[in-house]
């Protein structure tokens, strides 16, 4: 595998990881077997689900993990360590590490391990920061995109337009890729289109329209040997729209001559309903005379619900006034202009006529929540479980190496996720299991699943990637697994929490370690 980002190296880590690795090495503990879980504690955006992404970059990273000579020389200038430690780093790779993980595009929930990392303590510790970096933002963007897909509905075209507002080139590339993974149809990002082979889309901006003042700026007026400007002028006169902005009309003519088979015009540069839409209709009718089918319009300002409905009425009026072999009422209406999840919901409530949305800033920067908060915690050392406590019970870890399973009911819906120690035989359908809340003794239920699906799969072992990441399969998995949840769990506001549970054995182990690790207060 080839690392696509030059910054994703062994040195892309927090310095305290290297400091800990040296302390482990100094005390001869760097080769002790351990297990780390990577998980998150709370779903983003006030929702009840998260979509996992970043697996392909994780595999790229561990495949190429090594400290170069220049990395070692740099570290020597920043830390006072013995030469033997630097030699240890020189020889370090991920061949001794085994990683279990959920599949790319999986719908995941708090506390359930997304990745389980097993191997020598030193190398596993060094992986923490980078694995979190590669998956936190990717999963956040994918989840944001999936929520916007739910808000827009299954039939609307969604396009990621956030390149210019993204947090640098790396943020932009990740956002473009993960937006499509989460349910978007394409991106405006040409580089992402090339690197990730995703559809790219775009027409023109207001600057293109403003650059034309009138007919004198048209260097070519012909299309297929026909005076296209004159033909458009006839349509304009016949429809009685002679007061529209002529510079805008010239811009539309120029764009139609350049892209006669893909004419989609930005219509709000001057006045959407009094100039933009009428000019689009005139140019489109001329294109139809020459055998070309117009695409539609884009709205980038104003009351999008109202303008889309009025534009659709104007398209329908063309059908009523002129006999055409083309259904003008079906011309596409694209909307942009600072769209977010709440706007999508509001537009739907207003009965908009928009066919496609271009969404930028609110998607790629995740303005509603800028970070996911995934964590990487030690749960087992030298084959013995360990636990981290906190005054906030939600931040307490679930100890030991564990496997996770999804239980499904007879209706095909997911019931809950179930965790148990990894050495225990997997649960089977048709059997009854006591499912405990991870920390609350009062919450428990017997569940008899009709189907059981293991969530963690071996993705890396003995220096070899054991899992491929087919792009289309990952995309399909997002919507497929969201469809397996009850509707009250995927609604965007006040959703019902999905249940995450542990086995009786894992619950008892957690309680025992909790009591053993917590000091007993003395009161006098």
C-alpha positions, 0 to 999 in steps of 0.5 A, a space after each residue: 500500500 502507498 501512503 497518500 499523505 506525506 505527513 502520515 508517518 511514524 513521527 506524526 504523533 504526540 511527543 508524550 507517546 515517544 516519551 512513554 515508549 522510552 520509559 517502557 523501553 527503559 524499564 524493559 516493558 516495551 514488549 509486554 503484550 497489551 490490548 488497547 480499545 479505540 472508541 468514543 463516548 458520545 454520538 456527535 450532533 446530538 444524534 444517536 449514531 456515528 458512521 466509522 470512516 478512515 480504515 483505508 488510511 489506517 491500513 496505509 499507515 500501519 503498512 508503512 510505519 517506520 522511523 527513518 534515519 532523519 526521524 531518529 536524528 530529529 528525536 535525538 535533538 529533542 530528547 535525552 535517551 540512550 542509544 539503545 532506544 533509538 536503535 529500537 525505534 529504527 527496527 520498529 514496524 507493525 509486524 507484531 501488531 494485530 488490529 481488529 476493526 469494524 468495516 468502513 462505513 459501519 454505523 457504530 455506537 458509544 463505548 463499543 470498540 471500533 478498533 482493537 489493537 493487540 501487540 507489544 506495549 511500546 509499538 501499540 502506544 506509539 500508534 495511538 495519536 495517529 490512529 485517532 487523527 486518521 479516524 476522528 475527523 473522517 468519521 465526523 464528516 461521514 456522520 455529518 454527511 449521512 445526517 444531511 442525506 437523511 434530512 434531504 431524503 433519498 432522491 435528492 442530489 447532494 454535492 460537496 462544495 466545501 473546498 474553499 472553506 475547509 481546514 487546509 488541503 488535508 481537511 478538504 481532501 478528507 471531507 470530499 472523500 468522506 462526504 461521498 462515503 456518507 451519502 453525497 453524490 459528488 464533490 466540486 474538488 477536482 483533486 479528490 475526483 482524481 485521487 479517490 475516483 469520485 464524481 466531480 461537478 460544477 458550473 459557473 460563479 457570479 464572476 462569470 456572469 458579471 464579466 459580461 456587460 452585453 453582446 459586445 463581450 460575446 466573441 462567438 455568437 454561433 452554435 452549430 453554424 446558427 447565430 445563437 444570439 439572434 435565436 435567443 433574442 427571438 425567444 426573448 421577444 416572443 416571451 415578452 422578457 425584453 427588460 432582463 439584464 443583457 449582460 447576464 443573458 450574454 453570459 448565459 449564451 456564452 456558457 450555453 455555446 461552451 456547454 450546450 449539453 450541460 447548460 445549468 445557469 446561476 440565476 441570482 446575480 441580479 434578480 432571480 425571478 425578473 431576470 435570471 430565470 427568464 434569461 435561462 428559459 430563453 437560452 434553453 428554448 434556443 438550445 431545444 431548437 438545436 436539439 440540446 436539452 438544458 439542465 437547469 438553474 442554481 439558486 445561491 441566495 434569497 428565500 430558497 423555498 419560495 424561489 424554487 417554487 416560483 421558478 418551477 411555476 415558470 417552468 410549468 408555464 413554459 410547458 403550457 404556453 409552448 408545445 415542446 418534445 421536452 418537459 420543461 417543468 423537469 428542469 433541475 433546480 440546484 440550491 446552495 447558500 450556507 445550507 446545513 442540516 436544519 435548513 434542509 429540514 426547514 426546506 422540506 417542511 416548506 415544500 420546496 421544489 429543489 432537486 439538488 443541494 450544494 453544501 460546503 462550509 457546514 459540511 466540511 467544517 462540521 460547524 455544528 460540532 467540530 470534533 468527535 472525541 474518539 479515545 484510545 484506552 489500555 484495557 489489558 496488560 500482560 493478559 490481565 484486564 485493567 480499568 480507568 476510573 473517573 468521577 464521571 462514570 461515562 469516562 470509565 473504561 470497559 476492561 479486557 480484550 473483548 468482541 462485539 456483536 449486533 443483535 437483530 430482532 425477527 423484524 430485521 431491525 437491530 436491537 442492541 450491540 453486545 460485548 463479551 470477553 474475546 475468549 468466549 464463544 460467540 453468541 448464537 441466534 435463537 439463544 437467550 442472553 442476559 444483556 447488562 448496561 455497562 455500568 448501571 446495575 438496574 438496567 438489564 434485559 434478556 434478549 433472544 436475537 434472530 440474527 447475530 453479526 460480529 462487528 470486529 474483524 481482523 484487519 491487520 495481522 503479521 504485517 499484512 492487511 487482512 481487509 480490503 476497503 471496497 469503496 462502493 461496498 462501504 457507501 452501501 453499508 452506510 445507508 444499509 445499516 442506517 436502514 436497520 435501525 428503528 426510525 425513532 433512532 435515526 430521526 434528527 431531533 430527540 432520537 431514541 438512544 441505541 442500546 449498548 450492552 455487556 455480558 454478565 461476565 464482562 459486567 461482573 469483571 468491570 464491577 470487581 475491577 472498579 471496586 479493587 481500583 477505587 480507594 476506600 475513603 476514611 471518614 472520621 
